Every structure is written in C-alpha cells, then in structure tokens.
C-alpha cells in the first residue's frame, strides 16, 4: 500500500517539522517566509509529539511521512506543561526581537516568549485541540478524514468530550474540509476561525 496511517515514532520528528513548514502558510509552503525553518515545528509539532505521542498519528507515502494529526487531550494542562518544560529552553535560545522587527520569525519568537495565554472562554467546552497538515501528495484522497477519525477515536477512548482547532481565514480549502468532516464554527476571530467537534 502506498499510503498508510500509523502511530508516531520519535524518528518521525524531523519529517513532521518539514511537513509543518511546507504547509505553514495557510496550507501553502512557508519556506520562503522564515529565516529559521524550525520555528513553526518548535511550536506546532514538537511539544505535542514529545508530551502526548499517543495523540500523534502519521500518514506515510512509501514509508515516508507526508501528513500528520497531533494534539492534546487537555489544552489547559498542555499549556501549563509547555510553560514549565518546553518554552524556557527555547526562550534562552531565541532572544526577544526588537519592536521594529515585524518578520514572521519575530512573531513566532514573541509567541515563544509569551508562553501560555489565558484560556479563551468560547473554547471552554472543547478541552482538546489538534493540528493537522497534509502535503499536496496526500490531499484530496480522503486521508485527512481518516487522520481526523484516528485522532477522534483516541480522544473518545480517553473520555474527552470535545475538540477544537484553529484555521487561518485565508485557508479556504481547509475551511471547506473541516465542515465536511463534522466540525462546526465556534467563533470567528481576526485572521482565523475556531472550529469544534463534539465527541460525546
């Protein structure tokens, strides 16, 4: 079989960083946007894979990772753990950018220095959250739906009642996809939309 979904293995981490970067511009390749190609993965891949590997599923094509879904069962607990065990090391690696630096790198580095933000009241009923990214070779064939199904099944087995995700308002392809796989709009914000799914 050319494509297959399997649980995450630690050897996948570098490949997942690559998938994150190649889909990091609202689904398009973000390689040209970032001077440091690891920044997106430091925030949106690694802490999930390191802290909750049982909630990380990888799609492979001829054995090589080309997509993933990952996340957390408890967003509040995950944020606290990142603040304690993940971001401090990155904060020593990346100095806070000067105010005049408005580059994409600077925005992500400021995110690292801000750490966990106060919980959004609109998302309180959705304790879990996820990130899903697919390279073009994996799109349009039902693999995104299967990845969501694998992730959702794991959350249900854990007794998690609901999950949310955020999608950039420019990512119209993803917005259409989430509606088709059972997500509903929770709330729209400047530049992004929160989607949720009940699991209970």
Backbone as a printed PyTorch tensor [residue, N CA C, xyz], in Angstrom:
tensor([[[  0.8430,  -1.2000,   0.0000],
         [  0.0000,   0.0000,   0.0000],
         [  0.8750,   1.2460,   0.0000]],

        [[  0.6240,   2.1750,  -0.8940],
         [  1.4610,   3.3600,  -0.9840],
         [  1.3070,   4.2600,   0.2340]],

        [[  0.0500,   4.4580,   0.6700],
         [ -0.2160,   5.3020,   1.8290],
         [ -0.6220,   4.4350,   3.0190]],

        [[ -0.2400,   4.8760,   4.2080],
         [ -0.6340,   4.1650,   5.4230],
         [ -0.5940,   5.1170,   6.6070]],

        [[ -1.5330,   4.9360,   7.5290],
         [ -1.5510,   5.6950,   8.7810],
         [ -0.9940,   4.7970,   9.8760]],

        [[ -0.1160,   5.3380,  10.6660],
         [  0.4610,   4.5890,  11.7910],
         [  0.7010,   5.5370,  12.9540]],

        [[  0.9380,   4.9930,  14.1510],
         [  1.2870,   5.8490,  15.2860],
         [  2.6270,   6.5480,  15.0550]],

        [[  2.7880,   7.6660,  15.7000],
         [  4.0420,   8.4180,  15.6530],
         [  5.1920,   7.6100,  16.2350]],

        [[  6.3720,   7.7530,  15.6420],
         [  7.6090,   7.2110,  16.1800],
         [  8.5890,   8.3710,  16.3240]],

        [[  9.4240,   8.3950,  17.3710],
         [ 10.3410,   9.5330,  17.5480],
         [ 11.2010,   9.8390,  16.3410]],

        [[ 11.4950,   8.8540,  15.5110],
         [ 12.3020,   9.1170,  14.3080],
         [ 11.5660,   9.9510,  13.2780]],

        [[ 10.2500,  10.1520,  13.4700],
         [  9.4550,  10.9480,  12.5290],
         [  9.6170,  12.4510,  12.7400]],

        [[ 10.1970,  12.8670,  13.8490],
         [ 10.0890,  14.2710,  14.2470],
         [ 10.6120,  15.2290,  13.1900]],

        [[ 11.7840,  14.9670,  12.6420],
         [ 12.3350,  15.8720,  11.6220],
         [ 11.4230,  15.9570,  10.4060]],

        [[ 10.8530,  14.8240,  10.0050],
         [  9.9470,  14.8160,   8.8550],
         [  8.6830,  15.6180,   9.1450]],

        [[  8.1930,  15.5680,  10.3750],
         [  6.9910,  16.3280,  10.7180],
         [  7.2770,  17.8220,  10.7510]],

        [[  8.4740,  18.2040,  11.1890],
         [  8.8860,  19.6050,  11.0810],
         [  8.8050,  20.0580,   9.6240]],

        [[  9.2730,  19.2130,   8.7290],
         [  9.2730,  19.5550,   7.2980],
         [  7.8410,  19.7210,   6.7870]],

        [[  6.9520,  18.8000,   7.1340],
         [  5.5530,  18.9120,   6.7090],
         [  4.9480,  20.2010,   7.2500]],

        [[  5.2410,  20.5110,   8.5010],
         [  4.7140,  21.7410,   9.1060],
         [  5.1670,  22.9720,   8.3330]],

        [[  6.4330,  23.0220,   7.9700],
         [  6.9570,  24.1730,   7.2340],
         [  6.3540,  24.2580,   5.8330]],

        [[  6.2250,  23.1250,   5.1700],
         [  5.7410,  23.1140,   3.7890],
         [  4.2370,  23.3660,   3.6770]],

        [[  3.5460,  23.4250,   4.8120],
         [  2.1130,  23.7400,   4.8270],
         [  1.8180,  24.9410,   5.7150]],

        [[  2.8640,  25.6340,   6.1770],
         [  2.7240,  26.6390,   7.2150],
         [  2.2160,  27.9960,   6.8030]],

        [[  1.9890,  28.2110,   5.5160],
         [  1.4420,  29.4850,   5.0420],
         [  0.0010,  29.2610,   4.6210]],

        [[ -0.8750,  29.0800,   5.5940],
         [ -2.2960,  28.7870,   5.3350],
         [ -2.4540,  27.6260,   4.3610]],

        [[ -1.6710,  26.5770,   4.5820],
         [ -1.7300,  25.3880,   3.7540],
         [ -0.6970,  25.3440,   2.6490]],

        [[ -0.0510,  26.4600,   2.3740],
         [  0.9690,  26.5240,   1.3320],
         [  2.3700,  26.5050,   1.9450]],

        [[  3.3720,  26.3730,   1.0950],
         [  4.7620,  26.2960,   1.5230],
         [  5.1970,  27.6110,   2.1740]],

        [[  5.6760,  27.5090,   3.4140],
         [  6.1230,  28.6960,   4.1440],
         [  7.6370,  28.8290,   4.1680]],

        [[  8.3430,  28.0230,   3.3830],
         [  9.8090,  28.0210,   3.4320],
         [ 10.4050,  29.4010,   3.1850]],

        [[  9.8080,  30.1560,   2.2710],
         [ 10.3590,  31.4650,   1.9310],
         [ 10.0550,  32.5300,   2.9800]],

        [[  9.1700,  32.2240,   3.9190],
         [  8.7570,  33.2240,   4.9060],
         [  9.6520,  33.2660,   6.1280]],

        [[ 10.3170,  32.1500,   6.4280],
         [ 11.0360,  32.0360,   7.6900],
         [ 12.5310,  31.8600,   7.4740]],

        [[ 13.3020,  32.6670,   8.1870],
         [ 14.7500,  32.5080,   8.1640],
         [ 15.1570,  31.2410,   8.9040]],

        [[ 14.4860,  30.9730,  10.0270],
         [ 14.7260,  29.7540,  10.8030],
         [ 13.6220,  28.7570,  10.4690]],

        [[ 13.9320,  27.6880,   9.7460],
         [ 12.8880,  26.7540,   9.3160],
         [ 12.3200,  25.8990,  10.4380]],

        [[ 12.9280,  25.9510,  11.6310],
         [ 12.4680,  25.1190,  12.7360],
         [ 11.4170,  25.7810,  13.6200]],

        [[ 11.2220,  27.0850,  13.4810],
         [ 10.3690,  27.7880,  14.4340],
         [  8.9360,  27.2590,  14.4560]],

        [[  8.3490,  27.0390,  13.3020],
         [  6.9790,  26.5290,  13.2750],
         [  6.8920,  25.1830,  13.9780]],

        [[  7.8310,  24.3050,  13.6920],
         [  7.8110,  22.9960,  14.3170],
         [  8.0300,  23.0350,  15.8110]],

        [[  8.8540,  23.9860,  16.2780],
         [  9.0800,  24.1310,  17.7170],
         [  7.7700,  24.4050,  18.4620]],

        [[  6.8400,  25.0830,  17.8090],
         [  5.5900,  25.4770,  18.4590],
         [  4.4590,  24.5070,  18.1580]],

        [[  4.3200,  24.1150,  16.8870],
         [  3.1170,  23.4020,  16.4540],
         [  3.3030,  21.9060,  16.2450]],

        [[  4.5150,  21.3810,  16.4260],
         [  4.7380,  19.9460,  16.2670],
         [  5.3720,  19.3340,  17.5110]],

        [[  6.5710,  19.7590,  17.8300],
         [  7.3920,  19.0330,  18.7990],
         [  6.7650,  18.8830,  20.1840]],

        [[  6.2060,  19.9250,  20.7870],
         [  5.6920,  19.7140,  22.1430],
         [  4.5860,  18.6680,  22.2060]],

        [[  3.7780,  18.5870,  21.1560],
         [  2.7270,  17.5660,  21.1230],
         [  3.3430,  16.1760,  20.9810]],

        [[  4.2800,  16.0400,  20.0660],
         [  4.9050,  14.7430,  19.8420],
         [  5.6880,  14.2830,  21.0620]],

        [[  6.3060,  15.2160,  21.7730],
         [  7.1150,  14.8680,  22.9430],
         [  6.2320,  14.5650,  24.1560]],

        [[  5.2240,  15.3960,  24.4090],
         [  4.4270,  15.2620,  25.6220],
         [  3.2360,  14.3080,  25.4750]],

        [[  2.6670,  14.2020,  24.2750],
         [  1.4940,  13.3470,  24.0840],
         [  1.6210,  12.5330,  22.7930]],

        [[  2.6230,  11.6740,  22.7060],
         [  2.8410,  10.9180,  21.4700],
         [  1.6970,   9.9710,  21.1220]],

        [[  0.8960,   9.5800,  22.1150],
         [ -0.2330,   8.6920,  21.8230],
         [ -1.3360,   9.4080,  21.0520]],

        [[ -1.2410,  10.7300,  20.9550],
         [ -2.2100,  11.5100,  20.1790],
         [ -1.5770,  12.0670,  18.9080]],

        [[ -0.5810,  11.3960,  18.4160],
         [  0.0910,  11.8040,  17.1790],
         [  0.0370,  10.6430,  16.1980]],

        [[ -0.6000,  10.8790,  15.0530],
         [ -0.7200,   9.8740,  14.0070],
         [ -0.0940,  10.4120,  12.7270]],

        [[  0.6180,   9.5410,  12.0320],
         [  1.4060,   9.9290,  10.8700],
         [  0.8960,   9.1910,   9.6400]],

        [[  0.7210,   9.9320,   8.5520],
         [  0.4310,   9.3240,   7.2470],
         [  1.7390,   9.2170,   6.4880]],

        [[  2.0360,   8.0150,   5.9950],
         [  3.2450,   7.8150,   5.2150],
         [  2.9020,   7.5140,   3.7620]],

        [[  3.8110,   7.8730,   2.8750],
         [  3.7230,   7.5600,   1.4460],
         [  5.0020,   6.8340,   1.0730]],

        [[  4.8700,   5.5730,   0.7240],
         [  6.0440,   4.7250,   0.5080],
         [  6.9680,   4.7500,   1.7250]],

        [[  6.3680,   4.7910,   2.9070],
         [  7.1230,   4.7420,   4.1410],
         [  7.5650,   6.0750,   4.7020]],

        [[  7.5120,   7.1430,   3.9070],
         [  7.9780,   8.4570,   4.3540],
         [  6.7980,   9.3070,   4.8310]],

        [[  6.9070,   9.9650,   5.9860],
         [  5.8080,  10.8030,   6.4640],
         [  5.4750,  11.9360,   5.4950]],

        [[  4.1800,  12.0900,   5.2250],
         [  3.7200,  13.1680,   4.3370],
         [  2.5440,  13.9280,   4.9380]],

        [[  2.1050,  13.5440,   6.1290],
         [  0.9950,  14.2360,   6.7910],
         [  0.9550,  13.7670,   8.2370]],

        [[  0.2430,  14.5470,   9.0480],
         [  0.0920,  14.1610,  10.4470],
         [ -1.1420,  14.8160,  11.0300]],

        [[ -1.6090,  14.2360,  12.1210],
         [ -2.5410,  14.8970,  13.0270],
         [ -1.9680,  14.6900,  14.4160]],

        [[ -1.9750,  15.7490,  15.2140],
         [ -1.4620,  15.6650,  16.5780],
         [ -2.1720,  16.6970,  17.4290]],

        [[ -2.0810,  16.5290,  18.7340],
         [ -2.7680,  17.4740,  19.6050],
         [ -2.6760,  17.0610,  21.0510]],

        [[ -3.6010,  17.5730,  21.8300],
         [ -3.6230,  17.3310,  23.2660],
         [ -5.0310,  17.0360,  23.7260]],

        [[ -5.1280,  16.2250,  24.7520],
         [ -6.4380,  15.9050,  25.3290],
         [ -6.9220,  17.0040,  26.2700]],

        [[ -6.0060,  17.8300,  26.7950],
         [ -6.3500,  18.8440,  27.7940],
         [ -5.5090,  20.0890,  27.4980]],

        [[ -6.0900,  21.0370,  26.8180],
         [ -5.3470,  22.2090,  26.3670],
         [ -4.7650,  23.0050,  27.5270]],

        [[ -5.5280,  23.1470,  28.6060],
         [ -5.0470,  23.9390,  29.7410],
         [ -3.8270,  23.2770,  30.3830]],

        [[ -3.8790,  21.9620,  30.5860],
         [ -2.7460,  21.2480,  31.1730],
         [ -1.5490,  21.2690,  30.2320]],

        [[ -1.8160,  21.1480,  28.9380],
         [ -0.7450,  21.1840,  27.9470],
         [ -0.0430,  22.5420,  27.9680]],

        [[ -0.8090,  23.6240,  28.0340],
         [ -0.2080,  24.9620,  28.0770],
         [  0.6630,  25.1320,  29.3120]],

        [[  0.1890,  24.6200,  30.4360],
         [  0.9870,  24.7260,  31.6670],
         [  2.2900,  23.9490,  31.5300]],

        [[  2.2210,  22.7750,  30.9250],
         [  3.4380,  21.9800,  30.7810],
         [  4.4170,  22.6410,  29.8200]],

        [[  3.8980,  23.2030,  28.7380],
         [  4.7830,  23.9170,  27.8030],
         [  5.4680,  25.0870,  28.5010]],

        [[  4.7010,  25.8300,  29.3170],
         [  5.2740,  26.9710,  30.0260],
         [  6.3760,  26.5340,  30.9790]],

        [[  6.2380,  25.3530,  31.5590],
         [  7.2140,  24.8790,  32.5400],
         [  8.3720,  24.1220,  31.9020]],

        [[  8.0670,  23.2670,  30.9030],
         [  9.0560,  22.2980,  30.4340],
         [  9.4920,  22.4710,  28.9790]],

        [[  8.8330,  23.3590,  28.2340],
         [  9.1670,  23.4700,  26.8140],
         [  9.7180,  24.8430,  26.4540]],

        [[  8.9570,  25.8820,  26.7350],
         [  9.3430,  27.2120,  26.2830],
         [ 10.5760,  27.7890,  26.9700]],

        [[ 10.8520,  27.4840,  28.2400],
         [ 12.0320,  28.1030,  28.8580],
         [ 13.3340,  27.8490,  28.1160]],

        [[ 13.5430,  26.6430,  27.6210],
         [ 14.7780,  26.3620,  26.8700],
         [ 14.8030,  27.1580,  25.5730]],

        [[ 13.6570,  27.2250,  24.8850],
         [ 13.6000,  27.9950,  23.6410],
         [ 13.7960,  29.4830,  23.9020]],

        [[ 13.3310,  29.9570,  25.0370],
         [ 13.4960,  31.3730,  25.3690],
         [ 14.9620,  31.7430,  25.5610]],

        [[ 15.7730,  30.8000,  26.0160],
         [ 17.2010,  31.0760,  26.1350],
         [ 17.8910,  31.0170,  24.7750]],

        [[ 17.3060,  30.2730,  23.8440],
         [ 17.9010,  30.1390,  22.5110],
         [ 17.5680,  31.3300,  21.6330]],

        [[ 16.3430,  31.8460,  21.7640],
         [ 15.8690,  32.9320,  20.8940],
         [ 15.6500,  34.1880,  21.7250]],

        [[ 16.4390,  35.2040,  21.4950],
         [ 16.2670,  36.4780,  22.1910],
         [ 14.9830,  37.1570,  21.7410]],

        [[ 14.3780,  37.9120,  22.6430],
         [ 13.1710,  38.6600,  22.2800],
         [ 13.5080,  39.6580,  21.1680]],

        [[ 12.7720,  39.6510,  20.0600],
         [ 13.0860,  40.5650,  18.9590],
         [ 12.7940,  42.0170,  19.3290]],

        [[ 13.4940,  42.9490,  18.7190],
         [ 13.1760,  44.3670,  18.9570],
         [ 11.8000,  44.7010,  18.3780]],

        [[ 11.1610,  45.7340,  18.9110],
         [  9.8000,  46.0700,  18.4660],
         [  9.6940,  46.3330,  16.9690]],

        [[ 10.7580,  46.8500,  16.3660],
         [ 10.6770,  47.1770,  14.9370],
         [ 10.7670,  45.9550,  14.0400]],

        [[ 11.0930,  44.7940,  14.6020],
         [ 11.1810,  43.5660,  13.8040],
         [  9.7880,  42.9750,  13.6670]],

        [[  9.2200,  43.0690,  12.4800],
         [  7.8710,  42.5610,  12.2240],
         [  7.8940,  41.3300,  11.3260]],

        [[  9.0140,  40.6560,  11.2700],
         [  9.1530,  39.4810,  10.4150],
         [  8.3440,  38.3090,  10.9710]],

        [[  8.0130,  37.3280,  10.1280],
         [  7.3410,  36.1230,  10.6320],
         [  8.1410,  35.4160,  11.7150]],

        [[  9.4820,  35.3910,  11.5710],
         [ 10.3050,  34.7860,  12.6240],
         [ 10.0760,  35.4940,  13.9530]],

        [[ 10.0810,  36.8200,  13.9220],
         [  9.9090,  37.5870,  15.1540],
         [  8.5550,  37.3120,  15.7930]],

        [[  7.5110,  37.1740,  14.9830],
         [  6.1860,  36.8830,  15.5290],
         [  6.1820,  35.5670,  16.2880]],

        [[  6.8320,  34.5320,  15.7270],
         [  6.8640,  33.2390,  16.3950],
         [  7.7460,  33.2820,  17.6450]],

        [[  8.8370,  34.0130,  17.5840],
         [  9.7040,  34.1190,  18.7640],
         [  8.9730,  34.8450,  19.9010]],

        [[  8.1810,  35.8590,  19.5520],
         [  7.3840,  36.5200,  20.5880],
         [  6.3650,  35.5450,  21.1880]],

        [[  5.8130,  34.6870,  20.3400],
         [  4.8910,  33.6500,  20.8270],
         [  5.6020,  32.7680,  21.8590]],

        [[  6.8250,  32.3830,  21.5660],
         [  7.6060,  31.5620,  22.4940],
         [  7.8160,  32.2870,  23.8140]],

        [[  8.0890,  33.5780,  23.7650],
         [  8.3350,  34.3330,  24.9910],
         [  7.0460,  34.6540,  25.7500]],

        [[  5.9230,  34.7420,  25.0490],
         [  4.6510,  34.9600,  25.7520],
         [  4.2300,  33.7110,  26.5150]],

        [[  4.5360,  32.5430,  25.9660],
         [  4.1280,  31.2950,  26.5950],
         [  2.6210,  31.1240,  26.5410]],

        [[  2.0870,  30.4100,  27.5050],
         [  0.6490,  30.1400,  27.5470],
         [ -0.1370,  31.4180,  27.7630]],

        [[ -1.2310,  31.5310,  27.0320],
         [ -2.1130,  32.6820,  27.1550],
         [ -3.3700,  32.2890,  27.9400]],

        [[ -4.0960,  33.2500,  28.4900],
         [ -5.3290,  32.9210,  29.2130],
         [ -6.2910,  32.1310,  28.3310]],

        [[ -7.0030,  31.1890,  28.9320],
         [ -7.9390,  30.3470,  28.1850],
         [ -9.0290,  31.2020,  27.5480]],

        [[ -9.4030,  30.8250,  26.3480],
         [-10.4640,  31.5220,  25.6340],
         [-11.8130,  30.9970,  26.1240]],

        [[-12.6580,  31.8340,  26.7140],
         [-13.9360,  31.3420,  27.2540],
         [-14.7990,  30.6260,  26.2200]],

        [[-14.7270,  31.0340,  24.9600],
         [-15.5500,  30.4040,  23.9250],
         [-15.1520,  28.9600,  23.6770]],

        [[-13.9310,  28.5870,  24.0980],
         [-13.4340,  27.2360,  23.8410],
         [-13.4740,  26.3600,  25.0850]],

        [[-14.0590,  26.8440,  26.1600],
         [-14.0300,  26.1170,  27.4310],
         [-14.6850,  24.7420,  27.3350]],

        [[-15.6790,  24.6010,  26.4780],
         [-16.3810,  23.3170,  26.3470],
         [-15.6460,  22.3400,  25.4390]],

        [[-14.4960,  22.7510,  24.9060],
         [-13.7160,  21.9220,  23.9790],
         [-12.3050,  21.7490,  24.5630]],

        [[-12.1240,  20.8200,  25.4890],
         [-10.8440,  20.7450,  26.2070],
         [ -9.6620,  20.3130,  25.3480]],

        [[ -9.8970,  19.5170,  24.3250],
         [ -8.8070,  19.0440,  23.4670],
         [ -8.6420,  19.9710,  22.2670]],

        [[ -7.4430,  19.9790,  21.6830],
         [ -7.2690,  20.6470,  20.3910],
         [ -6.2810,  19.8650,  19.5370]],

        [[ -6.3030,  20.1470,  18.2430],
         [ -5.4610,  19.3960,  17.3110],
         [ -4.8940,  20.3010,  16.2310]],

        [[ -3.8630,  19.7720,  15.5790],
         [ -3.2870,  20.3540,  14.3660],
         [ -3.1820,  19.2360,  13.3420]],

        [[ -3.5430,  19.5330,  12.1020],
         [ -3.4430,  18.5490,  11.0330],
         [ -2.8690,  19.2310,   9.8000]],

        [[ -1.9010,  18.5870,   9.1750],
         [ -1.2790,  19.1310,   7.9710],
         [ -0.9760,  17.9890,   7.0050]],

        [[ -1.2770,  18.2170,   5.7300],
         [ -1.0190,  17.2290,   4.6860],
         [ -0.2700,  17.8800,   3.5400]],

        [[  0.7870,  17.2410,   3.0850],
         [  1.4520,  17.6930,   1.8680],
         [  0.5350,  17.4730,   0.6680]],

        [[  0.7390,  18.2130,  -0.4340],
         [ -0.1510,  18.0870,  -1.5960],
         [ -0.3360,  16.6560,  -2.0810]],

        [[  0.6940,  15.8370,  -1.9900],
         [  0.5880,  14.4540,  -2.4890],
         [ -0.4400,  13.6290,  -1.7240]],

        [[ -0.7890,  14.0750,  -0.5090],
         [ -1.7290,  13.3280,   0.3230],
         [ -3.1310,  13.9250,   0.3260]],

        [[ -3.3170,  15.0490,  -0.3400],
         [ -4.5940,  15.7520,  -0.2840],
         [ -5.5830,  15.2170,  -1.3150]],

        [[ -6.8780,  15.4200,  -1.0200],
         [ -7.9280,  15.0900,  -1.9590],
         [ -8.1860,  13.6160,  -2.1530]],

        [[ -7.7220,  12.7780,  -1.2160],
         [ -7.8980,  11.3350,  -1.3520],
         [ -8.5510,  10.7060,  -0.1230]],

        [[ -9.0490,  11.5320,   0.7740],
         [ -9.7070,  11.0190,   1.9620],
         [ -8.7970,  10.7630,   3.1480]],

        [[ -7.4960,  11.0490,   2.9980],
         [ -6.5760,  10.7640,   4.1030],
         [ -6.7280,  11.7400,   5.2520]],

        [[ -7.0800,  12.9750,   4.9620],
         [ -7.3350,  13.9190,   6.0410],
         [ -8.4870,  13.4530,   6.9140]],

        [[ -9.5570,  12.9760,   6.2770],
         [-10.7010,  12.4570,   7.0240],
         [-10.2830,  11.2670,   7.8960]],

        [[ -9.4440,  10.3910,   7.3490],
         [ -9.0110,   9.2200,   8.1070],
         [ -8.1190,   9.6100,   9.2870]],

        [[ -7.2700,  10.6060,   9.0860],
         [ -6.4480,  11.0770,  10.1980],
         [ -7.3110,  11.6570,  11.3140]],

        [[ -8.3030,  12.4600,  10.9500],
         [ -9.2160,  13.0180,  11.9480],
         [ -9.9470,  11.8940,  12.6720]],

        [[-10.3640,  10.8570,  11.9350],
         [-11.0690,   9.7310,  12.5500],
         [-10.1820,   9.0050,  13.5490]],

        [[ -8.8970,   8.8080,  13.2050],
         [ -7.9770,   8.1320,  14.1220],
         [ -7.7870,   8.9550,  15.3970]],

        [[ -7.6120,  10.2600,  15.2290],
         [ -7.4270,  11.1430,  16.3840],
         [ -8.6840,  11.1700,  17.2470]],

        [[ -9.8390,  11.3120,  16.6130],
         [-11.1020,  11.3830,  17.3540],
         [-11.3740,  10.0900,  18.1090]],

        [[-11.0610,   8.9510,  17.4860],
         [-11.2730,   7.6680,  18.1560],
         [-10.4200,   7.5640,  19.4160]],

        [[ -9.1960,   8.0620,  19.3420],
         [ -8.3280,   8.0260,  20.5180],
         [ -8.8850,   8.9300,  21.6190]],

        [[ -9.3730,  10.1190,  21.2580],
         [ -9.9580,  11.0060,  22.2690],
         [-11.1870,  10.3720,  22.9030]],

        [[-12.0340,   9.7370,  22.0990],
         [-13.2210,   9.0820,  22.6610],
         [-12.8160,   7.9800,  23.6400]],

        [[-11.7860,   7.2180,  23.3030],
         [-11.3140,   6.1630,  24.2010],
         [-10.8200,   6.7400,  25.5190]],

        [[-10.3450,   7.9730,  25.4890],
         [ -9.8730,   8.6510,  26.6940],
         [-10.9880,   9.3780,  27.4340]],

        [[-12.1940,   9.3790,  26.8770],
         [-13.3210,  10.0450,  27.5050],
         [-13.3490,  11.5460,  27.3360]],

        [[-12.6620,  12.0590,  26.3150],
         [-12.6280,  13.5020,  26.0690],
         [-13.9080,  13.9070,  25.3410]],

        [[-14.6370,  14.9240,  25.8260],
         [-15.9530,  15.2260,  25.2540],
         [-15.9570,  16.0250,  23.9640]],

        [[-14.8910,  16.7960,  23.6880],
         [-14.9260,  17.6790,  22.5130],
         [-13.5190,  18.1490,  22.1840]],

        [[-13.3410,  18.5540,  20.9170],
         [-12.0390,  19.0010,  20.4250],
         [-12.2430,  20.2200,  19.5430]],

        [[-11.2420,  21.1070,  19.5180],
         [-11.3000,  22.2520,  18.6260],
         [ -9.9980,  22.3810,  17.8570]],

        [[-10.0230,  23.2090,  16.8400],
         [ -8.8270,  23.5700,  16.0780],
         [ -9.0000,  24.9840,  15.5610]],

        [[ -7.8930,  25.6090,  15.2010],
         [ -7.9220,  26.9300,  14.5960],
         [ -7.4620,  26.8530,  13.1590]],

        [[ -8.1030,  27.6010,  12.2830],
         [ -7.7090,  27.6180,  10.8710],
         [ -7.6410,  29.0600,  10.3950]],

        [[ -6.6100,  29.3800,   9.6240],
         [ -6.4720,  30.7190,   9.0880],
         [ -7.6270,  31.0680,   8.1660]],

        [[ -8.1000,  32.2870,   8.2600],
         [ -9.2550,  32.6980,   7.4620],
         [ -8.9740,  32.6350,   5.9630]],

        [[ -7.6990,  32.6970,   5.5590],
         [ -7.3500,  32.6130,   4.1380],
         [ -7.3320,  31.1780,   3.6110]],

        [[ -7.3570,  30.2110,   4.5040],
         [ -7.2060,  28.8160,   4.1000],
         [ -8.5730,  28.2330,   3.7490]],

        [[ -9.1050,  28.6640,   2.6180],
         [-10.4700,  28.2860,   2.2420],
         [-10.6090,  26.7910,   2.0040]],

        [[ -9.5780,  26.1530,   1.4910],
         [ -9.6270,  24.7120,   1.2510],
         [ -9.8100,  23.9580,   2.5710]],

        [[ -9.0550,  24.3620,   3.5970],
         [ -9.1810,  23.7050,   4.8960],
         [-10.5330,  23.9950,   5.5290]],

        [[-11.0210,  25.2060,   5.3880],
         [-12.3230,  25.5600,   5.9570],
         [-13.4120,  24.6670,   5.3840]],

        [[-13.3820,  24.4370,   4.0880],
         [-14.3470,  23.5380,   3.4740],
         [-14.2020,  22.1170,   3.9880]],

        [[-12.9750,  21.6810,   4.1560],
         [-12.7060,  20.3250,   4.6340],
         [-13.2710,  20.1110,   6.0240]],

        [[-13.0420,  21.0320,   6.9390],
         [-13.4830,  20.8280,   8.3130],
         [-15.0020,  20.7280,   8.4040]],

        [[-15.7120,  21.5000,   7.5980],
         [-17.1580,  21.3830,   7.5870],
         [-17.6310,  20.0250,   7.1250]],

        [[-16.8970,  19.4170,   6.2100],
         [-17.2850,  18.1140,   5.6680],
         [-16.9800,  16.9690,   6.6080]],

        [[-16.0520,  17.1470,   7.5390],
         [-15.6970,  16.0280,   8.4210],
         [-16.3040,  16.1600,   9.8140]],

        [[-17.2630,  17.0580,   9.9740],
         [-18.0250,  17.0900,  11.2100],
         [-17.7310,  18.2250,  12.1730]],

        [[-16.8650,  19.1610,  11.7840],
         [-16.5990,  20.3140,  12.6370],
         [-17.6190,  21.4190,  12.3750]],

        [[-17.8600,  22.2340,  13.3710],
         [-18.7430,  23.3870,  13.2350],
         [-17.9970,  24.6310,  13.7140]],

        [[-18.4150,  25.7790,  13.2440],
         [-17.7930,  27.0360,  13.6640],
         [-18.1600,  27.3360,  15.1010]],

        [[-17.1520,  27.5790,  15.9180],
         [-17.3800,  28.0340,  17.2890],
         [-17.4240,  29.5580,  17.3080]],

        [[-16.3810,  30.1640,  16.7290],
         [-16.3100,  31.6210,  16.7210],
         [-15.2480,  32.0580,  15.7150]],

        [[-15.5070,  33.1740,  15.0470],
         [-14.5340,  33.7590,  14.1260],
         [-13.7800,  34.8730,  14.8410]],

        [[-12.4830,  34.9590,  14.5500],
         [-11.6150,  35.9710,  15.1420],
         [-10.8780,  36.6780,  14.0080]],

        [[-10.2390,  37.8030,  14.2660],
         [ -9.4640,  38.4560,  13.2090],
         [ -8.3760,  37.5250,  12.6790]],

        [[ -8.5080,  37.1010,  11.4560],
         [ -7.4910,  36.2880,  10.8090],
         [ -7.6430,  34.7900,  10.9480]],

        [[ -8.5270,  34.3040,  11.8300],
         [ -8.6810,  32.8610,  11.9790],
         [-10.0680,  32.5170,  12.5040]],

        [[-10.4040,  31.2390,  12.3960],
         [-11.7090,  30.7410,  12.8190],
         [-11.4960,  29.5200,  13.7050]],

        [[-12.2200,  29.4470,  14.8170],
         [-12.1860,  28.2810,  15.6980],
         [-13.3050,  27.3290,  15.2870]],

        [[-12.9420,  26.0770,  15.0430],
         [-13.8970,  25.0220,  14.7100],
         [-13.8990,  23.9800,  15.8180]],

        [[-15.0640,  23.4180,  16.0990],
         [-15.1600,  22.4140,  17.1410],
         [-15.9440,  21.1930,  16.7130]],

        [[-15.7300,  20.0910,  17.4580],
         [-16.4720,  18.8540,  17.2210],
         [-16.7770,  18.2210,  18.5870]],

        [[-18.0470,  17.8700,  18.7930],
         [-18.4310,  17.1360,  19.9830],
         [-18.1310,  15.6570,  19.7700]],

        [[-17.6300,  15.0180,  20.8050],
         [-17.2590,  13.6080,  20.7300],
         [-18.1060,  12.7330,  21.6530]],

        [[-18.9150,  13.3700,  22.5170],
         [-19.7160,  12.5890,  23.4670],
         [-21.1220,  12.3860,  22.9520]]])
